[in-house]
Amino acid sequence: MYKRFKIGAPLLLLSVSILMAGCGMGGNKAENEVDPPKVNYVKDGKSLDAQATAKANKNAVKRQLFLLDSNGLVVPQMLNLPKTGTAAKQVLEYLVKDGPVSNILPNGFQAVLPPDTQVLDVAVSKDGTATANFSKEFMDYRGQDEQKLLQAITFTLTQFDNIKNVKIQIDGKDQKVMPVNHTPINDGVSRADGINIENGNVVDMTGSDTATLYFVAQNDSQTYYVPVTRRVAKNDSDKISAAISELVQGPGEQSRLLTGMRNDVKLLDPPVLKNGVATLNFNKAILENKSEHTIDDTVLQSIVLSLTELSGVKKVAIQVDGKAKLKNEEGKSITAPVSRPEMVNTGEF
């Protein structure tokens, strides 16, 4: 039995503009205190507030940070960080609890590295291995959080094209295993090692493969996408069908994740992968509204995010009963194959 939800109105991805912490400063207002008049200062015909915002945006760069959500899952969030010449070191500094990320954390999310951890250096070799050197405070985490911490570091660093693997140092000393529960690091950890790992229903681990699937989570009225790496039966000939099958199966009951995909969704034909485009022909159960021929936005996005994790898949084209006439929830026709966004959970999909 899996948790599922039905979307009655378009749900938006988490947007940084919505999620910025908005706490007021100071305590309660003193009795009879009067608000000062609001003054809008103008220079060269433009509001100074608008100028300051524009300047801040000009000096910022979008980065993907992998943070912990309220369910304890590792989730990508796009945040605007100051431009710097040491981007790999900076993104790790923004994973430190009570560090510079504190003022821009999305609601319900937290950083993963122990407080006071210093990122001493990040060296990237020609073979794409990033060695992250931390201070001794790095070791002050709970054993149960070890894999989440390692996944957050690995996925945050590997957003950069020149980084494929991640190794860990503490005060300049190489770590073959993590310091608390001794999760192996050896020659480096990569995205292939997974994130938010589930075993699924597979018994034979040696004869299994992995698929990274995207399901939905909700925080109050906000919706975002969570990657889950699941063990699946090995199917070298058709990994696309295997991934779709897992999406139909839905999220694990204990995960608190959700899906808008119905149990009776089926592929009518084997998927076709050509020039990076995976073409899928579904039955009508994939539709949100059969008469209007609309597809649920979260269903479409979960499919695209999951399949573009597979090697060779760059875009996804969806057909229903062999026809490509689909609309999104807003009623706009989907006229071209859908590609993966540059970053997940930005509100720009």
Order of alpha helices (4+ residues) and beta strands (2+ residues): alpha-beta-beta-alpha-beta-beta-alpha-beta-beta-alpha-beta-beta-beta-beta-alpha-beta-beta-alpha-beta-beta
